[in-house]
Amino acid sequence: MRAGSARVGDGDGFAESGSGTILAVALGLVVLACLAAALTLAQAMTMAHRAASAADLAALAGADAARGLTAGDPCVVASETAARHGASLSACTVLGRGIVEIRTKLDRGAVFGTATGRSRAGPPP
């Protein structure tokens, strides 16, 4: 053994050589995995908000048509409004007294499935 090559508590002086590199690589991989999970969650939340806002706007437009404030069939008006906001109508129900219930979905942009939204609108109380 050469003089000065032995470390305190180290048997042969080379037992822990490179362990810092392995730990740094492992920590980097953990950070990247957490970042990927956070970005996926952020995308899912964004798509859910877009589907919900498209449903809200479509329900309001459909309710206006059901009350006679705008021309057209309530479900057709709601479908056109949802399409303008990047969503498609999956269900439209006119409940009477100007109340419309809408379900929308966004097919594009989602990694793990379809984002959906639901809304109900009608005349003020």
Short mmCIF file of the C-alpha atoms (twelve columns), coordinates in Angstrom:
data_MODEL
# 
_entry.id   MODEL 
# 
loop_
_atom_site.group_PDB 
_atom_site.id 
_atom_site.type_symbol 
_atom_site.label_atom_id 
_atom_site.label_alt_id 
_atom_site.label_comp_id 
_atom_site.label_asym_id 
_atom_site.label_seq_id 
_atom_site.Cartn_x 
_atom_site.Cartn_y 
_atom_site.Cartn_z 
_atom_site.pdbx_PDB_model_num 
ATOM 1   C CA . MET A 1   0.000   0.000  0.000   1 
ATOM 2   C CA . ARG A 2   1.338   3.403  -0.890  1 
ATOM 3   C CA . ALA A 3   1.745   6.035  1.711   1 
ATOM 4   C CA . GLY A 4   -1.145  8.479  1.875   1 
ATOM 5   C CA . SER A 5   -3.543  6.327  -0.172  1 
ATOM 6   C CA . ALA A 6   -5.398  4.801  2.760   1 
ATOM 7   C CA . ARG A 7   -8.437  6.596  4.185   1 
ATOM 8   C CA . VAL A 8   -9.647  6.531  7.732   1 
ATOM 9   C CA . GLY A 9   -12.030 3.599  8.191   1 
ATOM 10  C CA . ASP A 10  -11.305 2.287  4.702   1 
ATOM 11  C CA . GLY A 11  -9.925  -1.207 4.487   1 
ATOM 12  C CA . ASP A 12  -8.062  -1.119 1.194   1 
ATOM 13  C CA . GLY A 13  -8.590  2.520  0.245   1 
ATOM 14  C CA . PHE A 14  -10.714 1.888  -2.876  1 
ATOM 15  C CA . ALA A 15  -13.985 0.354  -1.530  1 
ATOM 16  C CA . GLU A 16  -16.094 3.482  -2.038  1 
ATOM 17  C CA . SER A 17  -14.567 4.678  -5.273  1 
ATOM 18  C CA . GLY A 18  -17.344 5.945  -7.633  1 
ATOM 19  C CA . SER A 19  -20.198 5.679  -5.130  1 
ATOM 20  C CA . GLY A 20  -20.828 9.433  -5.271  1 
ATOM 21  C CA . THR A 21  -21.357 9.238  -9.030  1 
ATOM 22  C CA . ILE A 22  -23.902 6.431  -8.655  1 
ATOM 23  C CA . LEU A 23  -25.774 8.360  -5.976  1 
ATOM 24  C CA . ALA A 24  -25.805 11.526 -8.107  1 
ATOM 25  C CA . VAL A 25  -27.144 9.627  -11.135 1 
ATOM 26  C CA . ALA A 26  -29.822 7.948  -8.994  1 
ATOM 27  C CA . LEU A 27  -30.861 11.300 -7.526  1 
ATOM 28  C CA . GLY A 28  -31.024 12.810 -11.016 1 
ATOM 29  C CA . LEU A 29  -33.276 9.979  -12.203 1 
ATOM 30  C CA . VAL A 30  -35.590 10.464 -9.215  1 
ATOM 31  C CA . VAL A 31  -35.822 14.191 -9.945  1 
ATOM 32  C CA . LEU A 32  -36.620 13.496 -13.621 1 
ATOM 33  C CA . ALA A 33  -39.312 10.967 -12.680 1 
ATOM 34  C CA . CYS A 34  -40.923 13.459 -10.282 1 
ATOM 35  C CA . LEU A 35  -40.806 16.166 -12.952 1 
ATOM 36  C CA . ALA A 36  -42.463 13.877 -15.517 1 
ATOM 37  C CA . ALA A 37  -45.209 12.975 -13.024 1 
ATOM 38  C CA . ALA A 38  -45.802 16.654 -12.195 1 
ATOM 39  C CA . LEU A 39  -46.026 17.609 -15.876 1 
ATOM 40  C CA . THR A 40  -48.486 14.773 -16.555 1 
ATOM 41  C CA . LEU A 41  -50.647 15.886 -13.637 1 
ATOM 42  C CA . ALA A 42  -50.518 19.503 -14.820 1 
ATOM 43  C CA . GLN A 43  -51.617 18.450 -18.310 1 
ATOM 44  C CA . ALA A 44  -54.516 16.429 -16.903 1 
ATOM 45  C CA . MET A 45  -55.659 19.380 -14.787 1 
ATOM 46  C CA . THR A 46  -55.447 21.749 -17.748 1 
ATOM 47  C CA . MET A 47  -57.495 19.443 -19.956 1 
ATOM 48  C CA . ALA A 48  -60.122 18.973 -17.226 1 
ATOM 49  C CA . HIS A 49  -60.449 22.752 -16.857 1 
ATOM 50  C CA . ARG A 50  -60.792 23.186 -20.623 1 
ATOM 51  C CA . ALA A 51  -63.526 20.538 -20.796 1 
ATOM 52  C CA . ALA A 52  -65.353 22.106 -17.847 1 
ATOM 53  C CA . SER A 53  -65.211 25.615 -19.303 1 
ATOM 54  C CA . ALA A 54  -66.432 24.345 -22.687 1 
ATOM 55  C CA . ALA A 55  -69.344 22.640 -20.894 1 
ATOM 56  C CA . ASP A 56  -70.159 25.823 -18.966 1 
ATOM 57  C CA . LEU A 57  -70.189 27.991 -22.081 1 
ATOM 58  C CA . ALA A 58  -72.165 25.431 -24.097 1 
ATOM 59  C CA . ALA A 59  -74.758 25.115 -21.313 1 
ATOM 60  C CA . LEU A 60  -75.171 28.880 -21.124 1 
ATOM 61  C CA . ALA A 61  -75.596 29.139 -24.898 1 
ATOM 62  C CA . GLY A 62  -78.048 26.229 -24.917 1 
ATOM 63  C CA . ALA A 63  -80.052 27.740 -22.064 1 
ATOM 64  C CA . ASP A 64  -80.307 31.053 -23.930 1 
ATOM 65  C CA . ALA A 65  -81.658 29.171 -26.957 1 
ATOM 66  C CA . ALA A 66  -84.086 27.177 -24.789 1 
ATOM 67  C CA . ARG A 67  -85.455 30.394 -23.286 1 
ATOM 68  C CA . GLY A 68  -85.822 31.971 -26.723 1 
ATOM 69  C CA . LEU A 69  -83.180 34.637 -26.197 1 
ATOM 70  C CA . THR A 70  -81.243 33.357 -29.234 1 
ATOM 71  C CA . ALA A 71  -82.440 31.498 -32.316 1 
ATOM 72  C CA . GLY A 72  -81.907 27.774 -32.827 1 
ATOM 73  C CA . ASP A 73  -82.250 24.412 -31.187 1 
ATOM 74  C CA . PRO A 74  -80.622 24.414 -27.711 1 
ATOM 75  C CA . CYS A 75  -78.549 21.279 -28.330 1 
ATOM 76  C CA . VAL A 76  -77.339 22.460 -31.747 1 
ATOM 77  C CA . VAL A 77  -76.358 25.842 -30.325 1 
ATOM 78  C CA . ALA A 78  -74.594 24.122 -27.410 1 
ATOM 79  C CA . SER A 79  -72.766 21.764 -29.783 1 
ATOM 80  C CA . GLU A 80  -71.538 24.653 -31.931 1 
ATOM 81  C CA . THR A 81  -70.358 26.536 -28.848 1 
ATOM 82  C CA . ALA A 82  -68.514 23.486 -27.494 1 
ATOM 83  C CA . ALA A 83  -66.868 22.927 -30.889 1 
ATOM 84  C CA . ARG A 84  -65.619 26.526 -30.922 1 
ATOM 85  C CA . HIS A 85  -63.821 25.747 -27.660 1 
ATOM 86  C CA . GLY A 86  -62.224 22.505 -28.840 1 
ATOM 87  C CA . ALA A 87  -64.718 20.098 -27.262 1 
ATOM 88  C CA . SER A 88  -67.428 17.807 -28.529 1 
ATOM 89  C CA . LEU A 89  -70.846 17.320 -27.008 1 
ATOM 90  C CA . SER A 90  -71.362 13.857 -25.539 1 
ATOM 91  C CA . ALA A 91  -74.829 14.565 -24.077 1 
ATOM 92  C CA . CYS A 92  -77.399 17.331 -24.188 1 
ATOM 93  C CA . THR A 93  -80.626 17.319 -22.184 1 
ATOM 94  C CA . VAL A 94  -83.251 20.050 -22.206 1 
ATOM 95  C CA . LEU A 95  -84.994 19.709 -18.841 1 
ATOM 96  C CA . GLY A 96  -87.738 22.283 -19.373 1 
ATOM 97  C CA . ARG A 97  -88.246 25.854 -18.117 1 
ATOM 98  C CA . GLY A 98  -85.108 26.838 -20.055 1 
ATOM 99  C CA . ILE A 99  -82.737 24.510 -18.167 1 
ATOM 100 C CA . VAL A 100 -80.118 22.674 -20.226 1 
ATOM 101 C CA . GLU A 101 -77.650 20.037 -19.007 1 
ATOM 102 C CA . ILE A 102 -74.501 19.445 -21.072 1 
ATOM 103 C CA . ARG A 103 -71.668 16.916 -21.068 1 
ATOM 104 C CA . THR A 104 -68.541 17.585 -23.116 1 
ATOM 105 C CA . LYS A 105 -65.331 15.719 -23.862 1 
ATOM 106 C CA . LEU A 106 -61.903 16.591 -25.181 1 
ATOM 107 C CA . ASP A 107 -60.272 13.794 -27.146 1 
ATOM 108 C CA . ARG A 108 -57.094 15.454 -28.302 1 
ATOM 109 C CA . GLY A 109 -54.156 16.433 -26.161 1 
ATOM 110 C CA . ALA A 110 -54.750 14.019 -23.295 1 
ATOM 111 C CA . VAL A 111 -52.086 11.394 -22.612 1 
ATOM 112 C CA . PHE A 112 -54.145 9.066  -20.420 1 
ATOM 113 C CA . GLY A 113 -57.687 9.256  -21.763 1 
ATOM 114 C CA . THR A 114 -60.440 11.742 -22.353 1 
ATOM 115 C CA . ALA A 115 -61.141 14.832 -20.289 1 
ATOM 116 C CA . THR A 116 -64.839 15.390 -19.616 1 
ATOM 117 C CA . GLY A 117 -66.935 18.276 -18.378 1 
ATOM 118 C CA . ARG A 118 -70.492 18.628 -17.127 1 
ATOM 119 C CA . SER A 119 -72.605 21.717 -16.647 1 
ATOM 120 C CA . ARG A 120 -76.182 22.830 -16.148 1 
ATOM 121 C CA . ALA A 121 -77.583 26.278 -16.932 1 
ATOM 122 C CA . GLY A 122 -80.947 27.935 -16.893 1 
ATOM 123 C CA . PRO A 123 -82.775 31.137 -16.091 1 
ATOM 124 C CA . PRO A 124 -81.775 33.109 -13.007 1 
ATOM 125 C CA . PRO A 125 -83.633 32.164 -9.814  1 
# 
